Amino acid sequence: MPLRPWCAALAAGCVLAACAPSTAVSPPEAKVLNLYSWAEYFPSSVIHQFEAETGIKVNYSVFDSNDVAETTLSAGQSGFDLVTVNASPHLGRQIPKGLWRPLDRTRIRNFGNVDARLLEMMRRVDPDNRYAIPYMWGTIGLIYNPEKIRAAMADAPVDSLDMVFRPELIRRFDKCGVSVLSAWVDMLPLMSRYLGQPELTAEPAVLDDLARSFARVRPMIRRITASGYYDQLARGELCLSIGYSADAMVARRRAEELQTGVEIDFKQPRETVPAYIDAYAIPATARHVESALRFIDFTLRPEVAAELATATGFAIANTPAIARLSPQLRDNPIIYPPPDVRERLSLGRGYSLTETRLLSRAWLRMKTGN
């Protein structure tokens, strides 16, 4: 999953354990699972049920960004047995490095419950679905304050990236505040598709086109961040953001908690619907592989997956679980887009180290205006 900054305050600690798991060698028979994920992904009720059924103790450590997780895992003996990893670009570039262990699907009886469409999308970075299984997913689109947008432009095309990337349109929303995401992996593929390019590349001519296009709207963008923008939306300090569907739900919850009276809506863009997928993967250095496989299988049960989806408010990659959700979740187009939108979902490809450096540097220059 893309960056979830609302979890950052918890990033240094563990939700259910006092500290990160030790790298000391555990005996083979130890009934332990060292889980590494986002802070809000696994409620204590699900963890406790798994522990009660299996006798396996779960040590749940959290990270606040995919890059932090990648650095931790790349260091070698991380001590983790199961991780939720962002499919693209992270998983795609980590598989060739040997960071992950192939999954023994014979030990995952509930594998058939996984959303087939998401599995197909995952093959772009994991060709045979050999290393990872989709867990949660979402989309990138336009989060906005309908009242403020209508006040600025009654017929605003809220389902189009024109709202941000056309200078004459974004100027209409300058005063009420516009933000975009800070990571190149989110913004550059989006801009590339908007400009009519079939896929983002690091070719100089492509990067020049992206830079010129962004320079025309950069002065009207108040914030470039993945941290706190959903809170500003909830408070009415921003009216339009390119952001994650999960953050749109967080902004709605924050507005309700703060009683600001702010309404929040979200639209997947008509030009392209970028998806992100967070997937289960077992590190190559995992010591408790059987525990990891049992946990994956446990959470793939429809009733458990439905509990996870209800607790988090995020989209679960488990087809039979959807029917068990409340209508408020199941029928929410922010969480579960309608079929015509799902047909347009796209997952980014993996990028080489050279491409990553070039794209990252180009985006830094775009953000700073240098």
C-alpha positions in Angstrom: 0.0 0.0 0.0 1.0 3.4 -0.6 2.2 5.5 2.5 -0.3 5.6 5.3 0.9 8.5 7.4 -2.0 8.4 9.9 -0.2 5.4 11.4 3.2 7.2 11.8 2.8 7.8 15.5 2.8 4.0 16.1 5.6 3.2 13.7 8.3 2.8 16.3 6.4 0.4 18.5 4.4 -2.8 18.3 0.6 -3.0 18.6 0.5 -6.2 20.6 4.1 -6.6 21.7 6.4 -4.4 23.7 9.1 -4.2 21.0 10.2 -5.4 17.6 10.9 -9.1 17.4 14.3 -10.3 18.4 16.7 -11.6 15.7 17.8 -14.4 18.0 17.3 -17.8 16.6 14.1 -19.4 17.9 13.8 -23.2 18.3 12.2 -24.9 15.3 9.2 -25.9 17.4 8.5 -22.4 18.7 4.9 -21.4 18.1 5.5 -17.8 17.2 4.6 -15.4 14.4 6.5 -12.2 13.9 4.2 -10.0 11.8 5.2 -6.8 10.1 2.5 -4.5 8.7 0.6 -1.2 8.8 -0.7 -0.3 12.3 -4.4 -0.5 11.4 -4.4 -3.7 9.4 -5.0 -6.4 12.1 -7.4 -5.6 15.0 -6.6 -7.3 18.3 -9.8 -9.4 18.1 -8.5 -11.2 15.1 -5.0 -11.6 16.5 -6.5 -13.0 19.8 -8.8 -15.5 17.9 -5.8 -16.8 15.9 -3.7 -17.2 19.0 -6.5 -19.0 20.9 -7.2 -21.4 18.0 -3.6 -22.2 17.2 -1.5 -21.5 20.3 0.8 -19.4 18.1 1.9 -16.1 19.8 1.7 -13.2 17.4 4.3 -10.3 17.8 2.8 -7.5 15.7 5.3 -4.8 14.6 4.4 -1.8 12.5 6.0 0.4 9.8 5.0 3.8 8.6 6.1 3.5 5.0 6.9 0.9 2.4 10.4 2.3 2.0 11.1 1.8 5.7 9.9 -1.7 5.5 12.0 -2.4 2.4 15.1 -1.0 4.2 14.4 -3.2 7.2 14.0 -6.4 5.1 16.9 -5.7 2.8 19.3 -5.6 5.8 19.1 -9.3 6.1 18.0 -11.2 9.2 15.0 -8.9 10.0 13.4 -11.5 12.3 10.0 -11.2 10.6 7.9 -14.2 9.4 5.1 -12.4 7.5 4.9 -9.0 5.9 2.2 -7.0 4.0 4.2 -5.6 1.1 3.1 -3.1 -1.5 2.8 -5.0 -4.8 4.1 -2.2 -7.1 6.8 -1.2 -7.3 8.1 -2.7 -4.1 7.3 -6.4 -4.4 8.2 -6.3 -8.1 11.7 -5.1 -7.5 12.3 -7.2 -4.3 11.5 -10.6 -5.9 14.7 -10.6 -8.1 16.7 -9.6 -5.0 15.7 -12.9 -3.3 13.9 -11.2 -0.4 10.8 -13.5 -0.5 10.2 -17.2 0.0 7.9 -19.0 -2.6 4.5 -19.7 -1.0 3.5 -23.3 -0.4 -0.1 -23.1 -1.6 -0.8 -26.7 -0.4 -0.7 -25.2 3.1 -3.2 -22.4 2.2 -6.6 -24.2 1.9 -8.6 -21.0 1.5 -6.5 -19.6 -1.4 -9.6 -20.0 -3.6 -11.2 -17.1 -1.8 -8.7 -14.6 -3.1 -10.1 -12.1 -5.6 -9.2 -13.5 -9.1 -9.0 -10.0 -10.7 -6.5 -8.8 -8.1 -4.4 -12.0 -8.6 -4.4 -11.4 -12.3 -3.2 -7.8 -11.8 -0.5 -9.1 -9.4 1.0 -11.2 -12.1 2.5 -8.0 -13.5 5.0 -8.0 -10.7 4.7 -11.6 -9.5 4.2 -13.5 -12.8 3.1 -16.9 -11.4 1.6 -15.5 -8.1 4.4 -17.5 -6.6 5.5 -15.1 -3.8 2.5 -13.1 -2.7 -1.2 -13.1 -2.0 -3.4 -9.9 -2.2 -4.7 -8.8 1.2 -6.0 -5.2 1.1 -6.3 -2.9 -1.9 -7.5 0.5 -3.0 -7.4 3.2 -5.7 -5.9 6.6 -6.2 -8.2 9.4 -7.2 -9.7 12.8 -6.4 -10.8 13.5 -2.8 -12.8 16.7 -2.6 -15.1 18.9 -0.5 -18.3 19.0 -2.7 -19.6 22.3 -1.1 -16.4 24.2 -1.7 -15.9 22.8 -5.1 -19.4 23.7 -6.2 -19.0 27.2 -4.8 -15.8 27.6 -6.9 -17.2 26.0 -10.0 -20.8 24.7 -10.3 -20.1 22.3 -13.1 -16.6 21.1 -12.0 -15.6 17.8 -13.6 -14.9 16.0 -10.4 -14.2 12.7 -12.1 -11.4 14.1 -14.2 -7.7 14.8 -13.6 -8.4 18.1 -15.4 -9.3 19.4 -11.9 -5.6 19.4 -11.0 -3.6 19.2 -14.2 -5.4 21.9 -16.3 -4.1 25.3 -15.2 -7.4 27.1 -16.0 -9.3 24.7 -13.8 -7.0 24.3 -10.8 -6.9 28.1 -10.5 -10.6 28.0 -9.6 -9.7 26.0 -6.5 -6.5 27.7 -5.6 -8.1 29.7 -2.7 -9.8 26.7 -1.0 -6.6 24.6 -1.2 -5.3 21.8 -3.5 -2.8 19.1 -2.5 -1.2 16.1 -4.3 0.7 13.1 -3.1 4.4 13.3 -2.5 5.7 10.0 -3.9 6.8 9.8 -7.6 5.4 6.2 -7.8 1.9 7.7 -7.3 2.1 10.9 -9.2 4.3 10.3 -12.3 2.4 7.3 -13.7 -0.8 9.2 -13.1 0.5 12.3 -15.0 1.9 10.1 -17.7 -1.5 8.5 -18.4 -3.2 11.9 -18.2 -0.8 13.2 -21.0 -1.7 10.2 -23.2 1.4 8.1 -22.7 0.5 4.4 -22.4 3.1 3.9 -19.6 5.6 5.8 -17.6 9.2 5.6 -18.7 12.4 7.4 -17.7 13.1 8.6 -21.2 14.4 12.2 -21.1 11.7 13.4 -23.5 9.0 11.9 -21.4 10.3 13.4 -18.2 10.6 16.8 -19.9 6.9 16.6 -20.9 5.9 15.7 -17.4 8.0 18.5 -15.9 6.6 21.2 -18.3 3.0 20.0 -17.5 3.5 20.0 -13.8 5.3 23.4 -13.8 2.1 25.0 -15.2 0.0 23.9 -12.2 2.7 23.8 -9.4 2.1 27.4 -8.2 -1.6 26.6 -7.5 -0.8 23.5 -5.4 -0.8 24.3 -1.7 0.6 21.0 -0.4 2.7 18.1 -1.8 2.5 15.5 0.9 1.1 12.1 2.0 1.1 13.3 5.6 -1.9 15.0 7.2 -3.7 16.1 4.1 -6.8 14.0 5.0 -6.9 15.8 8.3 -6.8 19.2 6.5 -9.6 18.0 4.2 -11.7 17.0 7.3 -11.1 20.4 8.8 -12.0 22.3 5.6 -8.5 23.6 5.1 -8.2 21.8 1.7 -10.9 21.3 -0.8 -9.3 19.0 -3.4 -6.6 16.4 -3.2 -5.1 13.6 -5.3 -5.1 10.9 -2.7 -5.8 7.3 -1.7 -9.3 5.9 -1.4 -8.4 4.7 2.1 -7.5 8.3 3.0 -10.8 9.5 1.7 -12.5 7.2 4.3 -10.1 8.4 7.0 -11.0 12.1 6.1 -14.7 11.2 6.4 -14.2 9.6 9.8 -12.1 12.6 11.0 -14.7 15.1 9.9 -17.3 13.1 11.9 -15.0 12.9 15.0 -14.2 16.6 14.8 -17.8 17.5 14.1 -16.7 20.0 11.4 -19.7 19.5 9.2 -17.4 18.9 6.3 -18.6 16.5 3.6 -15.9 14.4 1.8 -16.3 12.7 -1.5 -14.0 10.7 -3.8 -14.0 9.9 -7.5 -11.8 7.5 -9.5 -10.6 9.5 -12.5 -12.1 8.8 -15.9 -8.6 9.0 -17.5 -7.0 6.1 -15.5 -7.7 4.2 -12.3 -4.4 3.4 -10.5 -4.7 0.7 -8.0 -2.5 -0.3 -5.1 -2.4 -3.7 -3.6 -0.9 -4.7 -0.2 0.0 -8.4 -0.3 1.1 -11.1 2.1 4.7 -12.3 1.6 7.0 -14.5 3.6 10.6 -13.2 3.9 13.3 -15.6 2.7 14.8 -15.5 6.2 11.6 -16.3 8.0 12.1 -18.8 10.9 8.4 -19.6 11.5 7.1 -20.3 8.0 4.4 -22.7 9.2 3.0 -20.1 11.5 3.0 -17.6 8.6 1.1 -20.0 6.3 -1.4 -20.8 9.0 -2.1 -17.1 9.6 -2.6 -16.4 5.9 -5.0 -19.3 5.7 -6.8 -18.2 8.8 -7.4 -14.6 7.5 -8.6 -16.0 4.2 -11.6 -17.5 5.8 -14.6 -15.4 4.7 -15.9 -14.7 8.2 -12.4 -13.6 9.4 -11.8 -11.5 6.2 -15.1 -9.8 6.7 -14.2 -8.9 10.3 -10.9 -7.5 9.0 -12.6 -5.4 6.3 -15.2 -4.1 8.8 -12.5 -3.2 11.4 -10.3 -1.3 9.0 -12.8 0.1 6.5 -10.5 -0.8 3.7 -11.2 -3.1 0.7 -10.4 -6.7 1.4 -9.1 -9.0 -1.4 -11.5 -11.8 -0.5 -14.4 -12.4 -2.8 -16.8 -14.4 -0.5 -16.2 -12.0 2.4 -17.8 -9.1 0.5 -21.3 -10.6 0.9 -20.8 -10.7 4.7 -20.2 -6.9 4.9 -22.8 -4.3 5.9 -24.4 -2.5 3.0 -22.7 0.7 4.2 -19.3 -0.9 3.4 -20.2 -3.3 0.6 -22.1 -0.7 -1.5 -19.6 2.1 -0.8 -18.1 3.0 -4.2 -15.0 4.6 -2.6 -14.1 1.2 -1.0 -15.5 -1.2 -3.7 -15.7 0.6 -7.1 -18.5 -0.5 -9.4 -17.8 -3.1 -12.1 -17.1 -0.6 -14.9 -14.5 1.1 -12.8 -12.9 -2.2 -11.7 -12.5 -3.1 -15.3 -10.2 -0.1 -15.7 -8.0 -0.7 -12.6 -4.3 -0.7 -13.4 -1.3 -1.7 -11.4 2.0 -0.1 -12.0 4.9 -2.1 -13.3 8.2 -2.7 -11.6 11.1 -0.2 -12.2 14.8 -0.9 -12.4 17.2 0.7 -10.0 18.3 3.1 -12.7 14.8 4.0 -13.6 14.0 4.6 -10.0 16.9 7.0 -9.5 16.0 8.9 -12.7 12.2 9.1 -11.8 12.9 10.0 -8.2 15.3 12.8 -9.1 12.9 14.2 -11.8 10.0 14.3 -9.4 12.1 16.0 -6.7 13.0 18.8 -9.3 9.3 19.1 -10.2 8.2 19.4 -6.6 10.8 22.0 -5.7 10.6 23.9 -9.0 14.3 23.5 -9.8 
